[in-house]
């Protein structure tokens, strides 16, 4: 069986898929641990620190030779180009608007907080909404889109990264839905309102 790294983007219907992979690779599998971090830290600082820790854990598991690794972890082109070059990278994508709404509803249901607007329409104007809308860029291009930032370079980087993943949808889907001119926040929501590669030099033939 191939060695696999499954990058599980939140709210893409990937929990059952991950469970099936873990069962198939029962004798050599691991899940990247989650860490809530220090609640006293600003949310953005806490999130970035946790993802840096997850990346370090991914490197450690690859070095240990674990055959199937899964988790909410960002794609690391340097790892893929070196230590994990013999791994197949797998991910699932979901319509970004549907994913966004599902993520918001999940947070409201499982992690309610008075600081988060109680309605989706009001939530759209928050920095947290911008972060949720940028999940695909965060996972595959390495960062979320910042206010006023040109999304084109990040979309291109993320699209090229996905060419080296076994995935449930085609790369053009990523570009067409994530790179829409007004996707920040996602245009359909805003309208409703009533909301294995090296980035620059990898020359390998993409996996199909």
Residue, then its C-alpha position, 0 to 999 in steps of 0.5 A: x500500500x502507498x504511504x499516505x498523508x491526508x490533509x484534512x481541511x475542516x468541514x469538507x466531509x473528511x472525518x469518515x474518509x479519515x476513519x476509513x484510512x486509519x482502519x486500512x492502515x491500522x498497524x501504521x497510522x497516526x493522527x496529528x494532535x490538536x492543541x487549544x493553546x493558551x486561551x490568554x493569547x490572541x486567537x490568530x497568534x494561538x492558531x498559528x502557533x498550533x499549526x506550527x506545532x502540527x507541522x513539526x509533528x508531521x515531520x516527526x511522524x514522517x521521519x518515523x516512517x508512519x505509513x498513513x498520517x492524517x490531520x488538520x495540517x497545512x501542506x508543506x512543499x519542502x517536506x513533500x520535496x524531501x522527506x515525504x517524497x515517497x508519500x501520496x498526498x490526499x485531500x478532499x475539497x468541498x464547495x467553498x460557500x457550503x464549507x464556510x456555512x458549515x464551519x460557522x454552524x459548527x463553531x456556533x454549535x460546538x464552540x459558542x462564544x459571546x464575541x461571535x455574532x449570532x447571525x451569519x450575516x453579522x458574522x461576515x463582517x468579522x476578521x474570523x469570517x475572513x479567516x474561515x473564507x480563506x481555509x483553502x488558501x491557508x491549507x494549500x498556499x500557506x496563509x490566509x488572504x489579508x484584507x486588500x491583498x491580491x489573491x492571485x499569487x496565493x490562488x496560483x500557489x494553492x492550485x499548483x500544490x493541489x496538482x500533487x494531491x489525490x483529490x475528490x475534485x479537479x484543480x479547475x474547481x479550486x481555481x474557479x470557486x476560490x479565485x472568484x473576484x469577490x470571494x472575500x468573503x464568498x460572493x454568494x454569501x455576500x450577495x445573500x446577505x440576508x453572507x507534491x510540488x515546490x512553489x517555484x521550481x518543482x518540475x515533477x509530473x503531477x499525480x492524476 
